[in-house]
Amino acid sequence: MINDKTRNSPAGAQHLLPPLPYADNALDPVISARTMSIHYGKHHKTYVDNLNKLITGTELTDLTLQEVISATVGQADKAGIFNHAAQVWNHTFYWNSLSPKGGGEPPLVLKQKIESSFGDLDSCKKELATAAMTQFGSGWAWLIMNGDKLEVTKTANAELPLTKGIKPLLVIDVWEHAYYLDYQNRRVDYVNAVIEKLINWGFAESNLG
């Protein structure tokens, strides 16, 4: 699981933009450096900056990112805080769900879990792609651990499985800013390329717990 305590200790409670786990051009040509500079350097950073502004001086100031999410989910008067906190978490999880050496075969333990849950790897990838391509509007497609079984689910906007007590293993971002510069409206091409060439099965296995 990603490190939840991305905070600047001298400031006391400021959440930080976590560093990318690879260079900003490392996912080329599937995801370009230009997309990364805007998606990570502007969108993700803005979520972090706005979250810090929203929680400064509140009872949420000293909480970790996951604690902020848990404390604000479903509360209309704190929807802005929830959305920004969840998007910081979701994006950090997404960057770790990708790897320049991704795709291919999952590690043995995860592969066995996939086969017991979906029948085979191709069926798992097909379900993940379908979830990503059929998510209407902005959102996320997740591989999750629900009890002892792996499943695929999708969430809209900033929603995430953690709020339902479900463990996420990896995620694909299907907000338009994740792919539009490289693929325009061809979400299907983006999704298939990510699954075949970038998906970080090792990260998913590390989240089995």
N, C-alpha and C positions, 0 to 999 in steps of 0.2 A: 504494500500500500504506500501511497505517496506520503511524504513527510508533511504533517499537518501544521507544524509549528514554524511557519515561514514568517517570523516576526523580527523586528528590529529591537533588540533588547534595550539599547540606550534610550530609545524613544518610549519604551515601556509597553507598547501594545500595537505598534504599527505592523500590519501585514506587509510582506514583501512580495515582489514579483519573483517567483522562483526561476533560477537559471534553466535554460533549455538543456536537455540531456545530450545534445549534439549541436554541431554548428548550424547556423540558420540556412545554409545551402546544402546540408547533408541529405535532405530528402528529395533533392532534384533527381530526375525530372518529374516525379509524381506530384510533388508539392514544391513550388519554386521558392527561391530565396525572397522574391518580391512578396509573395503571399505570406511567407513567414514573418517578414518585417512588419507587415500591416496587422496580421492576425495576432501574433505574439506581442510585437513592439507597441501596437496601438490598442487593439481591442482588449487583450488580456491585461495590459498595463492599466487601461482606463477602469476596468472592473476593480483592480486592486486599489487604485487611487480613490475612486468613488466610495468603495467600502470603508476605507480609512476615514474619509470625511464624514460618512454617515454614522459611524460608531464612536467617533471621538467625543468624550465627555458623557457617554452613556454607560449603562450597566453592562454593556457588551464589550467594553474596551479591553478587558483583560482575558477574554475568552479566546480559545483556539478557533481556527476556521470551522472545524466540524461542530464545535459547541455553538458558534454563532448560527450556523445553519439549523441546528436542532432547536435553538431558542426562538427562531423566527419563522419556521415553516408553518404555513397555514394561518398566519396572523396578518390580516389585511393592513393593519397600521404599520407593519414592519416588512411589507412586501418588497420595498426597494432594497432594504438591507439583505433580505433573503436572496433576492435575485442576484445581487452583486457578489455575495459570499459564495453562493452555489456556482456561479459562473467562474469565479477564481478557482474553486475546487475542480470543476468539470474540465476546465482548460488544462490545468496542471496534470490531471489524470489522462487527458487526451494526448498530450505531448509524450507522456511515458508509454502510452499504448502504441506508439509508432517507433520504428527503428530503421536506420539506413540499411540494416541487414535483416529486415523483417520478412514476413511471408514464409513460404515453405512449410516444413513440417513442425508441429508443436513438439516441445519436449515430451518425453515418454509418459510421465505422470498425467500431464494435461491431456495428451492424446487419448490415453485410456479413458479418462473422464469424459472427453468429448464423444468417444465411440459408445460409451455406455449410456450417454444422454441423448445423442442425436442419431446414432447408428454408424455414422462415419464422418470424417472431416469435411467432405464436400457438402453434406447436408447441413452441418453447422455453418459453414461459410455462406451457403445459400440463404439460410434463415437470417443471418446477420445482414447480408446484402439487401434482402427483402425489407427488413425492418428499417434500414437506413434509407432506402429508396421510397418507401411508402409513408414515412413520417411527413405529415402534411405541415408545410411551413418550417419554421426553425425548430431544431431539437437535436436529439442524440440517439444513437443505436448502441445498445449495451449487450455484452456477454456477461451474464450474472451467475452467481451461485445461490440457488434458492433451496435451502435445506441441503440435501445431499446430491441434488441434480443441477446440471448446468442448463440454463435457459437463455433465450434472447428476448430482450424487451426494448421498447423505445419510450422516450420521454420528450415532452414539448418544452420549448423555451429553456428555463434554467433548472427544471425538475431533474431529480437524480434518485437512483434506487436507495441510497442511504437513508432517506427519510422514511422509507417503509421497512427498514431493518433488513434490507437485502444487500448482499455483498457484491459489488461490481468487480469484474475481472479485467475488462478493457472496454473502450468506447470509441465510437466514430462520430465526429462532429459533422452534422449536416446543416448547420447554419450556412447561409449562402456565402458569408465572408470567408468560410473555410476553403472554398473551392472556386469561387466565381471568376477570379482573375485568371486562373489556369484552365478552367473548363466551361466558363459561362453557365449555361443552363443544363449542361450535361452531367447532372449529379450521378447518373449511373456509371459513367466512365471514371469519375473520381472515386466512387465507392469501390468499384471492382479493382482499380489500381491500388488503392490502399490495402485492401484485403490480400491481394496477391503478392504485393511487393514490400509493404511497410508494416503490416500488422505485427505487433510485438507479442508473440505467443509466450516468450519467456517471462514478460511482465505479468501476463495473465496467470501463468503458473505460480509466480511468486505471491499472488494474491489469494491463492486457494486457502492458505492458512492452516 
